[in-house]
Amino acid sequence: MALGATKLDVLALVVQQGMLLAVVGVTIGLVAASWLSRFLASLLFGVEASDPITWCAVSLVLLAAAFLATYAPATRAASVDPMVALRSE
């Protein structure tokens, strides 16, 4: 912000970086779960291992949690006064 970024720019940058990590993690998790689904089938009760609704629901819940976890620090980062931040360095 001291170099001319707006609050929206800072907010978008922090959320974007956090969500990128979350999307990569969910993607890796889905690939690993698809490979291990035959072993997981014996542990599941009432749900098939290849149930796409469950996989999508879990992915969306994880991504929503990641968004909330990145949005709170992003709003704090966007509200920091640049002069106070520069003086503390």
MMTF fields as JSON, N, C-alpha, C and O atoms, coordinates in Angstrom:
{
  "mmtfVersion": "1.0.0",
  "mmtfProducer": "UNKNOWN",
  "numBonds": 355,
  "numAtoms": 356,
  "numGroups": 89,
  "numChains": 1,
  "numModels": 1,
  "chainsPerModel": [1],
  "groupsPerChain": [89],
  "chainIdList": ["A"],
  "bondAtomList": [4, 2, 8, 6, 12, 10, 16, 14, 20, 18, 24, 22, 28, 26, 32, 30, 36, 34, 40, 38, 44, 42, 48, 46, 52, 50, 56, 54, 60, 58, 64, 62, 68, 66, 72, 70, 76, 74, 80, 78, 84, 82, 88, 86, 92, 90, 96, 94, 100, 98, 104, 102, 108, 106, 112, 110, 116, 114, 120, 118, 124, 122, 128, 126, 132, 130, 136, 134, 140, 138, 144, 142, 148, 146, 152, 150, 156, 154, 160, 158, 164, 162, 168, 166, 172, 170, 176, 174, 180, 178, 184, 182, 188, 186, 192, 190, 196, 194, 200, 198, 204, 202, 208, 206, 212, 210, 216, 214, 220, 218, 224, 222, 228, 226, 232, 230, 236, 234, 240, 238, 244, 242, 248, 246, 252, 250, 256, 254, 260, 258, 264, 262, 268, 266, 272, 270, 276, 274, 280, 278, 284, 282, 288, 286, 292, 290, 296, 294, 300, 298, 304, 302, 308, 306, 312, 310, 316, 314, 320, 318, 324, 322, 328, 326, 332, 330, 336, 334, 340, 338, 344, 342, 348, 346, 352, 350],
  "bondOrderList": [1, 1, 1, 1, 1, 1, 1, 1, 1, 1, 1, 1, 1, 1, 1, 1, 1, 1, 1, 1, 1, 1, 1, 1, 1, 1, 1, 1, 1, 1, 1, 1, 1, 1, 1, 1, 1, 1, 1, 1, 1, 1, 1, 1, 1, 1, 1, 1, 1, 1, 1, 1, 1, 1, 1, 1, 1, 1, 1, 1, 1, 1, 1, 1, 1, 1, 1, 1, 1, 1, 1, 1, 1, 1, 1, 1, 1, 1, 1, 1, 1, 1, 1, 1, 1, 1, 1, 1],
  "groupList": [{"groupName": "MET", "atomNameList": ["N", "CA", "C", "O"], "elementList": ["N", "C", "C", "O"], "formalChargeList": [0, 0, 0, 0], "bondAtomList": [1, 0, 2, 1, 3, 2], "bondOrderList": [1, 1, 2], "singleLetterCode": "M", "chemCompType": "L-PEPTIDE LINKING"}, {"groupName": "ALA", "atomNameList": ["N", "CA", "C", "O"], "elementList": ["N", "C", "C", "O"], "formalChargeList": [0, 0, 0, 0], "bondAtomList": [1, 0, 2, 1, 3, 2], "bondOrderList": [1, 1, 2], "singleLetterCode": "A", "chemCompType": "L-PEPTIDE LINKING"}, {"groupName": "LEU", "atomNameList": ["N", "CA", "C", "O"], "elementList": ["N", "C", "C", "O"], "formalChargeList": [0, 0, 0, 0], "bondAtomList": [1, 0, 2, 1, 3, 2], "bondOrderList": [1, 1, 2], "singleLetterCode": "L", "chemCompType": "L-PEPTIDE LINKING"}, {"groupName": "GLY", "atomNameList": ["N", "CA", "C", "O"], "elementList": ["N", "C", "C", "O"], "formalChargeList": [0, 0, 0, 0], "bondAtomList": [1, 0, 2, 1, 3, 2], "bondOrderList": [1, 1, 2], "singleLetterCode": "G", "chemCompType": "PEPTIDE LINKING"}, {"groupName": "THR", "atomNameList": ["N", "CA", "C", "O"], "elementList": ["N", "C", "C", "O"], "formalChargeList": [0, 0, 0, 0], "bondAtomList": [1, 0, 2, 1, 3, 2], "bondOrderList": [1, 1, 2], "singleLetterCode": "T", "chemCompType": "L-PEPTIDE LINKING"}, {"groupName": "LYS", "atomNameList": ["N", "CA", "C", "O"], "elementList": ["N", "C", "C", "O"], "formalChargeList": [0, 0, 0, 0], "bondAtomList": [1, 0, 2, 1, 3, 2], "bondOrderList": [1, 1, 2], "singleLetterCode": "K", "chemCompType": "L-PEPTIDE LINKING"}, {"groupName": "ASP", "atomNameList": ["N", "CA", "C", "O"], "elementList": ["N", "C", "C", "O"], "formalChargeList": [0, 0, 0, 0], "bondAtomList": [1, 0, 2, 1, 3, 2], "bondOrderList": [1, 1, 2], "singleLetterCode": "D", "chemCompType": "L-PEPTIDE LINKING"}, {"groupName": "VAL", "atomNameList": ["N", "CA", "C", "O"], "elementList": ["N", "C", "C", "O"], "formalChargeList": [0, 0, 0, 0], "bondAtomList": [1, 0, 2, 1, 3, 2], "bondOrderList": [1, 1, 2], "singleLetterCode": "V", "chemCompType": "L-PEPTIDE LINKING"}, {"groupName": "GLN", "atomNameList": ["N", "CA", "C", "O"], "elementList": ["N", "C", "C", "O"], "formalChargeList": [0, 0, 0, 0], "bondAtomList": [1, 0, 2, 1, 3, 2], "bondOrderList": [1, 1, 2], "singleLetterCode": "Q", "chemCompType": "L-PEPTIDE LINKING"}, {"groupName": "ILE", "atomNameList": ["N", "CA", "C", "O"], "elementList": ["N", "C", "C", "O"], "formalChargeList": [0, 0, 0, 0], "bondAtomList": [1, 0, 2, 1, 3, 2], "bondOrderList": [1, 1, 2], "singleLetterCode": "I", "chemCompType": "L-PEPTIDE LINKING"}, {"groupName": "SER", "atomNameList": ["N", "CA", "C", "O"], "elementList": ["N", "C", "C", "O"], "formalChargeList": [0, 0, 0, 0], "bondAtomList": [1, 0, 2, 1, 3, 2], "bondOrderList": [1, 1, 2], "singleLetterCode": "S", "chemCompType": "L-PEPTIDE LINKING"}, {"groupName": "TRP", "atomNameList": ["N", "CA", "C", "O"], "elementList": ["N", "C", "C", "O"], "formalChargeList": [0, 0, 0, 0], "bondAtomList": [1, 0, 2, 1, 3, 2], "bondOrderList": [1, 1, 2], "singleLetterCode": "W", "chemCompType": "L-PEPTIDE LINKING"}, {"groupName": "ARG", "atomNameList": ["N", "CA", "C", "O"], "elementList": ["N", "C", "C", "O"], "formalChargeList": [0, 0, 0, 0], "bondAtomList": [1, 0, 2, 1, 3, 2], "bondOrderList": [1, 1, 2], "singleLetterCode": "R", "chemCompType": "L-PEPTIDE LINKING"}, {"groupName": "PHE", "atomNameList": ["N", "CA", "C", "O"], "elementList": ["N", "C", "C", "O"], "formalChargeList": [0, 0, 0, 0], "bondAtomList": [1, 0, 2, 1, 3, 2], "bondOrderList": [1, 1, 2], "singleLetterCode": "F", "chemCompType": "L-PEPTIDE LINKING"}, {"groupName": "GLU", "atomNameList": ["N", "CA", "C", "O"], "elementList": ["N", "C", "C", "O"], "formalChargeList": [0, 0, 0, 0], "bondAtomList": [1, 0, 2, 1, 3, 2], "bondOrderList": [1, 1, 2], "singleLetterCode": "E", "chemCompType": "L-PEPTIDE LINKING"}, {"groupName": "PRO", "atomNameList": ["N", "CA", "C", "O"], "elementList": ["N", "C", "C", "O"], "formalChargeList": [0, 0, 0, 0], "bondAtomList": [1, 0, 2, 1, 3, 2], "bondOrderList": [1, 1, 2], "singleLetterCode": "P", "chemCompType": "L-PEPTIDE LINKING"}, {"groupName": "CYS", "atomNameList": ["N", "CA", "C", "O"], "elementList": ["N", "C", "C", "O"], "formalChargeList": [0, 0, 0, 0], "bondAtomList": [1, 0, 2, 1, 3, 2], "bondOrderList": [1, 1, 2], "singleLetterCode": "C", "chemCompType": "L-PEPTIDE LINKING"}, {"groupName": "TYR", "atomNameList": ["N", "CA", "C", "O"], "elementList": ["N", "C", "C", "O"], "formalChargeList": [0, 0, 0, 0], "bondAtomList": [1, 0, 2, 1, 3, 2], "bondOrderList": [1, 1, 2], "singleLetterCode": "Y", "chemCompType": "L-PEPTIDE LINKING"}],
  "groupTypeList": [0, 1, 2, 3, 1, 4, 5, 2, 6, 7, 2, 1, 2, 7, 7, 8, 8, 3, 0, 2, 2, 1, 7, 7, 3, 7, 4, 9, 3, 2, 7, 1, 1, 10, 11, 2, 10, 12, 13, 2, 1, 10, 2, 2, 13, 3, 7, 14, 1, 10, 6, 15, 9, 4, 11, 16, 1, 7, 10, 2, 7, 2, 2, 1, 1, 1, 13, 2, 1, 4, 17, 1, 15, 1, 4, 12, 1, 1, 10, 7, 6, 15, 0, 7, 1, 2, 12, 10, 14],
  "groupIdList": [1, 2, 3, 4, 5, 6, 7, 8, 9, 10, 11, 12, 13, 14, 15, 16, 17, 18, 19, 20, 21, 22, 23, 24, 25, 26, 27, 28, 29, 30, 31, 32, 33, 34, 35, 36, 37, 38, 39, 40, 41, 42, 43, 44, 45, 46, 47, 48, 49, 50, 51, 52, 53, 54, 55, 56, 57, 58, 59, 60, 61, 62, 63, 64, 65, 66, 67, 68, 69, 70, 71, 72, 73, 74, 75, 76, 77, 78, 79, 80, 81, 82, 83, 84, 85, 86, 87, 88, 89],
  "secStructList": [7, 6, 6, 1, 7, 7, 2, 2, 2, 2, 2, 2, 2, 2, 2, 2, 2, 2, 2, 2, 2, 2, 2, 2, 2, 2, 2, 2, 2, 2, 2, 2, 2, 2, 2, 6, 2, 2, 2, 2, 4, 4, 4, 7, 1, 1, 1, 7, 6, 6, 7, 2, 2, 2, 2, 2, 2, 2, 2, 2, 2, 2, 2, 2, 2, 2, 2, 2, 2, 2, 2, 2, 2, 2, 2, 2, 2, 2, 6, 1, 7, 2, 2, 2, 2, 2, 2, 2, 7],
  "xCoordList": [0.825, 0.0, 0.869, 0.463, 2.065, 2.967, 3.46, 3.902, 3.389, 3.84, 2.702, 2.921, 1.479, 0.362, -0.718, -1.663, -0.631, -1.676, -2.901, -2.787, -4.052, -5.284, -5.602, -4.99, -6.566, -6.967, -7.517, -7.297, -8.225, -8.774, -7.667, -7.777, -6.594, -5.464, -4.798, -4.467, -4.605, -3.981, -4.888, -4.418, -6.169, -7.131, -7.142, -7.108, -7.188, -7.219, -5.928, -5.969, -4.799, -3.522, -3.422, -3.008, -3.793, -3.681, -4.66, -4.293, -5.897, -6.892, -6.494, -6.657, -5.981, -5.584, -4.464, -4.507, -3.473, -2.371, -2.844, -2.416, -3.715, -4.227, -5.112, -5.03, -5.954, -6.846, -6.102, -6.517, -5.014, -4.205, -3.662, -3.698, -3.164, -2.675, -3.807, -3.612, -4.974, -6.11, -6.566, -6.865, -6.62, -7.04, -6.031, -6.419, -4.75, -3.723, -3.868, -3.771, -4.098, -4.265, -5.486, -5.42, -6.598, -7.82, -7.63, -8.1, -6.959, -6.711, -5.842, -6.139, -4.783, -3.917, -4.704, -4.549, -5.534, -6.352, -7.357, -7.57, -7.976, -8.93, -8.252, -8.791, -7.075, -6.331, -5.915, -6.052, -5.415, -5.008, -6.219, -6.126, -7.332, -8.533, -9.059, -9.561, -8.952, -9.42, -8.54, -9.033, -7.255, -6.352, -6.581, -6.448, -6.92, -7.091, -8.542, -8.843, -9.445, -10.867, -11.224, -12.144, -10.54, -10.897, -10.54, -11.206, -9.491, -9.15, -10.094, -10.402, -10.546, -11.459, -12.872, -13.637, -13.226, -14.575, -14.917, -16.072, -13.959, -14.232, -14.453, -14.997, -14.046, -14.196, -15.446, -15.804, -16.114, -17.274, -18.562, -18.689, -19.514, -20.818, -21.906, -22.063, -22.646, -23.757, -23.378, -24.249, -22.11, -21.643, -20.667, -19.772, -20.847, -19.902, -18.603, -18.596, -17.521, -16.219, -16.129, -15.353, -16.9, -16.838, -18.065, -18.497, -18.621, -19.809, -19.412, -18.79, -19.756, -19.31, -19.941, -19.323, -21.144, -21.786, -21.019, -20.809, -20.606, -19.829, -18.486, -18.047, -17.83, -16.517, -16.634, -15.805, -17.665, -17.856, -18.211, -17.718, -19.066, -19.465, -18.274, -18.107, -17.461, -16.277, -15.298, -14.716, -15.114, -14.207, -14.693, -13.899, -15.996, -16.548, -16.442, -16.168, -16.656, -16.532, -15.086, -14.841, -14.129, -12.719, -12.324, -11.583, -12.811, -12.485, -13.148, -12.562, -14.352, -15.021, -14.273, -14.122, -13.806, -13.026, -11.714, -11.276, -11.091, -9.848, -10.1, -9.281, -11.233, -11.545, -11.735, -11.212, -12.485, -12.687, -11.373, -11.148, -10.515, -9.225, -8.281, -7.399, -8.435, -7.577, -8.201, -7.491, -9.531, -10.191, -9.943, -9.756, -9.941, -9.731, -8.346, -8.268, -7.258, -5.953, -5.829, -5.105, -6.54, -6.476, -7.107, -6.583, -8.217, -8.831, -7.951, -7.886, -7.274, -6.34, -5.156, -4.71, -4.65, -3.528, -3.93, -3.129, -5.157, -5.622, -5.907, -5.917, -6.137, -6.468, -5.255, -5.399, -4.083, -2.875, -2.496, -2.483, -2.191, -1.729, -0.292, 0.564, -0.004, 1.342, 2.429, 3.533, 2.15, 3.171, 3.505, 4.666, 2.527, 2.791, 3.633, 4.554, 3.311, 4.068, 5.504, 6.424, 5.713, 7.067, 7.882, 9.088, 7.248, 7.961, 8.387, 9.414, 7.616, 7.954, 9.128, 9.748, 9.441, 10.566, 11.8, 12.882],
  "yCoordList": [-1.182, 0.0, 1.245, 2.29, 1.14, 2.281, 2.598, 3.717, 1.63, 1.853, 2.12, 2.187, 2.274, 2.649, 1.603, 1.84, 0.47, -0.542, -0.106, 0.519, -0.441, -0.126, -1.238, -2.306, -0.972, -1.994, -3.224, -4.353, -3.002, -4.118, -4.961, -6.186, -4.315, -5.045, -5.939, -7.091, -5.407, -6.181, -7.337, -8.458, -7.072, -8.098, -9.221, -10.399, -8.855, -9.853, -10.667, -11.873, -10.031, -10.742, -11.789, -12.921, -11.422, -12.35, -13.508, -14.663, -13.211, -14.269, -15.17, -16.387, -14.595, -15.38, -16.355, -17.513, -15.909, -16.792, -17.919, -19.063, -17.605, -18.63, -19.637, -20.837, -19.155, -20.059, -20.917, -22.042, -20.404, -21.217, -22.441, -23.55, -22.244, -23.37, -24.347, -25.562, -23.82, -24.674, -25.496, -26.682, -24.883, -25.605, -26.697, -27.801, -26.398, -27.416, -28.566, -29.733, -28.243, -29.276, -30.138, -31.358, -29.521, -30.287, -31.155, -32.293, -30.649, -31.433, -32.647, -33.754, -32.443, -33.565, -34.568, -35.778, -34.074, -34.953, -35.758, -36.938, -35.135, -35.862, -36.935, -38.029, -36.626, -37.626, -38.788, -39.949, -38.487, -39.544, -40.366, -41.587, -39.714, -40.438, -41.334, -42.425, -40.89, -41.736, -42.974, -44.051, -42.824, -43.976, -44.946, -46.16, -44.404, -45.23, -45.597, -46.111, -45.352, -45.543, -47.003, -47.275, -47.927, -49.335, -49.752, -50.611, -49.15, -49.451, -48.722, -49.229, -47.54, -46.777, -47.353, -47.099, -48.117, -48.657, -49.552, -49.592, -50.257, -51.134, -50.351, -50.9, -49.086, -48.273, -47.413, -46.837, -47.314, -46.436, -47.197, -48.367, -46.521, -47.129, -46.249, -45.096, -46.773, -46.04, -45.091, -44.422, -45.015, -44.145, -44.936, -45.607, -44.849, -45.52, -44.727, -43.511, -45.412, -44.747, -43.804, -42.849, -44.049, -43.195, -42.288, -41.974, -41.871, -41.014, -39.577, -38.906, -39.091, -37.752, -36.624, -35.573, -36.824, -35.77, -35.558, -34.422, -36.642, -36.534, -35.881, -35.03, -36.27, -35.701, -34.202, -33.419, -33.806, -32.375, -31.607, -30.501, -32.192, -31.51, -31.304, -30.223, -32.315, -32.2, -31.187, -30.395, -31.207, -30.243, -28.81, -27.917, -28.594, -27.255, -26.788, -25.616, -27.693, -27.326, -26.951, -25.966, -27.72, -27.408, -26.079, -25.297, -25.825, -24.562, -23.372, -22.292, -23.56, -22.488, -22.192, -21.031, -23.239, -23.038, -22.324, -21.466, -22.679, -22.014, -20.547, -19.685, -20.265, -18.872, -18.049, -16.941, -18.598, -17.876, -17.712, -16.692, -18.715, -18.64, -17.636, -17.11, -17.357, -16.372, -14.98, -13.979, -14.918, -13.617, -12.77, -11.557, -13.393, -12.639, -11.979, -10.783, -12.7, -12.026, -11.019, -10.029, -11.283, -10.357, -9.019, -7.972, -9.038, -7.776, -7.023, -5.794, -7.769, -7.1, -6.508, -5.404, -7.231, -6.721, -5.496, -4.579, -5.476, -4.341, -3.116, -1.994, -3.316, -2.171, -1.575, -0.606, -2.128, -1.605, -0.27, -0.126, 0.695, 1.991, 1.838, 1.371, 2.212, 2.018, 2.732, 2.203, 3.892, 4.62, 3.894, 3.865, 3.319, 2.563, 1.324, 0.986, 0.654, -0.541, -0.183, -0.928, 0.932, 1.327, 1.771, 1.532, 2.401, 2.834, 1.651, 1.721, 0.565, -0.587, -1.371, -2.157, -1.181, -1.889, -1.226, -1.653],
  "zCoordList": [0.0, 0.0, 0.0, -0.509, 0.569, 0.578, -0.829, -1.091, -1.732, -3.1, -4.07, -5.279, -3.547, -4.401, -4.574, -5.327, -3.924, -4.042, -3.248, -2.193, -3.767, -3.062, -2.061, -2.086, -1.184, -0.217, -0.926, -0.488, -2.009, -2.768, -3.392, -3.442, -3.869, -4.431, -3.388, -3.669, -2.193, -1.123, -0.712, -0.522, -0.578, -0.21, -1.246, -0.891, -2.514, -3.588, -3.636, -3.881, -3.407, -3.466, -2.362, -2.614, -1.155, -0.029, -0.194, 0.023, -0.575, -0.765, -1.93, -1.853, -2.992, -4.157, -3.814, -4.229, -3.071, -2.703, -1.784, -1.937, -0.841, 0.048, -0.657, -0.394, -1.548, -2.265, -3.274, -3.553, -3.823, -4.735, -4.003, -4.536, -2.796, -2.007, -1.676, -1.708, -1.364, -1.028, -2.232, -2.094, -3.395, -4.603, -4.951, -5.333, -4.823, -5.088, -4.087, -4.466, -2.819, -1.806, -2.035, -1.89, -2.389, -2.663, -3.897, -3.924, -4.91, -6.124, -5.822, -6.27, -5.071, -4.69, -3.845, -4.011, -2.956, -2.129, -2.933, -2.656, -3.924, -4.761, -5.592, -5.761, -6.108, -6.884, -5.989, -6.375, -4.812, -3.886, -3.434, -3.31, -3.191, -2.777, -3.891, -3.622, -5.121, -6.223, -6.376, -6.71, -6.136, -6.205, -5.037, -5.192, -3.891, -2.704, -2.429, -1.351, -3.362, -3.104, -2.843, -2.07, -3.45, -3.209, -1.784, -1.206, -1.21, 0.176, 1.138, 2.217, 0.741, 1.577, 1.582, 2.513, 0.566, 0.456, 1.639, 2.062, 2.17, 3.304, 4.597, 5.555, 4.646, 5.844, 5.833, 6.86, 4.701, 4.573, 4.834, 4.475, 5.461, 5.74, 5.141, 5.543, 4.198, 3.614, 2.493, 1.936, 2.151, 1.074, 0.215, 0.729, -1.077, -1.968, -2.04, -1.844, -2.319, -2.378, -3.563, -3.529, -4.604, -5.796, -5.913, -7.022, -4.793, -4.784, -5.13, -4.307, -6.324, -6.734, -5.912, -5.742, -5.408, -4.609, -3.309, -2.882, -2.69, -1.454, -1.716, -0.942, -2.797, -3.116, -3.378, -2.914, -4.119, -4.407, -3.138, -2.92, -2.301, -1.072, -0.146, 0.419, 0.012, 0.875, 0.298, 1.038, -1.009, -1.642, -1.441, -1.146, -1.601, -1.422, 0.028, 0.285, 0.966, 2.387, 2.697, 3.394, 2.192, 2.427, 1.786, 2.382, 0.584, -0.077, 0.621, 0.69, 1.131, 1.878, 3.173, 3.555, 3.848, 5.072, 4.768, 5.534, 3.653, 3.264, 2.922, 3.237, 2.278, 1.962, 3.232, 3.347, 4.179, 5.437, 6.198, 6.849, 6.112, 6.809, 6.167, 6.847, 4.892, 4.24, 4.211, 4.12, 4.291, 4.204, 5.451, 5.348, 6.619, 7.862, 7.904, 8.184, 7.64, 7.61, 6.463, 6.571, 5.371, 4.233, 4.588, 4.21, 5.306, 5.699, 6.693, 6.668, 7.567, 8.495, 7.74, 8.05, 6.759, 5.973, 5.167, 4.986, 4.686, 3.882, 4.739, 4.232, 6.024, 6.87, 7.586, 8.33, 7.377, 8.022, 7.392, 6.169, 8.239, 7.76, 7.255, 8.007, 6.022, 5.465, 6.272, 6.405, 6.801, 7.558, 8.856, 9.261, 9.499, 10.727, 10.41, 11.153, 9.307, 8.915, 8.552, 8.89, 7.874, 7.502, 8.717, 8.774, 9.663, 10.868, 11.726, 12.401, 11.711, 12.541, 11.963, 12.68, 10.712, 10.1, 10.486, 10.085]
}
